[in-house]
Each structure stands twice: as C-alpha cells, then as structure tokens.
Amino acid sequence: MLYDIVESRHFVTLSRTPFPHLLIEQALLEMGGGGPEGMGFRKKVLAAAGWPHDGLVPFAKYPDQAAEAFNRIRLALGEGPDAATLLQRLGA
C-alpha cells in the first residue's frame, strides 16, 4: 500500500482524519510485532530513514526532518510491506 505524501504541516496541524505519518507509524508497530517489540522496530526504521532524534523529541519540533524521514519510509513500504527487508531498503 502506498501512503499519501507526508507534509511538514501534518505535524503541526490537528485533523479528525489521521495523517499519513500516523498510518505509517501504525503499520510499523504492527510489522514489528506490537508492544515493546513494535516500538523498537519503529525506532530502528525511523533512524534508518534519517530521523536523527531520540524518542523524546516530538516530530513537530523538526517537521521538515520528520516529513523527509516518513516519506522515505513511505516509499520503502510501497515496495512491499516486508519487515525483514524494510531496513535494508532504507540503507540500514
């Protein structure tokens, strides 16, 4: 599934419909097995996609960097939702 393009404004705007980065995060959590394992997988994928900050830094603080990272993940997920090769596609 190819998600919509993630834009910087998504991180500083409220909406009733979930923005693409939220759907991507949900998919990463599921791919990682849910729970703590899913959170660990999500963190690894974000780091591989270029998010240089730890989990305590909100995406809204650096929305341009967050959008770039999520768009890399979005494209890698478009090639097939395979957890084993997702990190390889991102160059990790």
C-alpha positions as CSV (number, residue, x, y, z in Angstrom):
1,M,0.0,0.0,0.0
2,L,1.3,3.4,-0.9
3,Y,0.5,6.1,1.6
4,D,-0.1,9.7,0.8
5,I,2.8,12.1,0.8
6,V,3.7,13.3,4.3
7,E,4.0,17.1,4.5
8,S,5.6,19.2,7.2
9,R,2.3,20.9,8.1
10,H,0.9,17.5,9.2
11,F,3.0,17.6,12.3
12,V,1.6,20.9,13.5
13,T,-2.0,20.6,12.4
14,L,-4.9,18.9,14.0
15,S,-7.4,16.8,12.0
16,R,-10.2,14.3,12.5
17,T,-8.8,12.1,9.8
18,P,-5.4,10.6,10.5
19,F,-2.5,12.0,8.6
20,P,-0.3,9.6,6.6
21,H,2.5,9.5,9.1
22,L,0.2,8.2,11.7
23,L,-0.9,5.4,9.4
24,I,2.7,4.6,8.6
25,E,3.6,4.5,12.3
26,Q,0.7,2.1,12.9
27,A,1.9,-0.1,10.1
28,L,5.4,-0.1,11.6
29,L,4.2,-1.1,15.0
30,E,2.2,-4.0,13.5
31,M,5.2,-5.1,11.4
32,G,7.4,-5.1,14.5
33,G,5.0,-7.3,16.4
34,G,3.2,-4.8,18.5
35,G,4.0,-3.8,22.1
36,P,7.6,-3.0,23.0
37,E,9.0,-5.0,20.1
38,G,6.9,-2.9,17.7
39,M,8.1,0.3,19.3
40,G,11.7,-0.8,19.0
41,F,11.2,-1.7,15.3
42,R,9.5,1.7,14.7
43,K,12.5,3.4,16.3
44,K,15.0,1.5,14.2
45,V,13.1,2.3,11.0
46,L,12.8,6.0,11.8
47,A,16.6,6.1,12.5
48,A,17.3,4.3,9.2
49,A,15.1,6.7,7.4
50,G,17.1,9.7,8.7
51,W,15.3,10.8,11.9
52,P,18.3,11.9,14.0
53,H,16.5,12.5,17.2
54,D,15.5,10.2,20.1
55,G,12.0,9.2,21.1
56,L,11.6,12.1,23.4
57,V,11.8,14.7,20.6
58,P,8.4,15.4,19.1
59,F,8.1,15.4,15.3
60,A,6.5,18.9,15.5
61,K,9.8,20.3,16.7
62,Y,11.5,19.4,13.4
63,P,8.6,18.9,11.0
64,D,10.8,19.1,7.8
65,Q,13.1,16.4,9.0
66,A,10.2,14.3,10.1
67,A,8.4,14.7,6.8
68,E,11.6,13.6,4.9
69,A,12.1,10.5,7.1
70,F,8.4,9.5,6.8
71,N,8.4,9.9,3.0
72,R,11.5,7.7,2.8
73,I,9.6,5.1,4.8
74,R,6.5,5.6,2.7
75,L,8.4,4.8,-0.5
76,A,10.2,1.8,1.0
77,L,6.8,0.4,2.3
78,G,5.4,0.9,-1.2
79,E,7.9,-1.7,-2.5
80,G,6.2,-4.3,-0.2
81,P,5.4,-4.4,3.5
82,D,8.2,-6.9,4.5
83,A,9.7,-6.2,7.9
84,A,12.8,-8.2,7.2
85,T,13.8,-6.1,4.2
86,L,12.4,-2.7,5.1
87,L,15.5,-1.7,7.0
88,Q,17.7,-2.9,4.0
89,R,15.6,-0.8,1.6
90,L,16.3,2.2,3.9
91,G,20.0,1.6,3.8
92,A,20.4,0.4,7.4
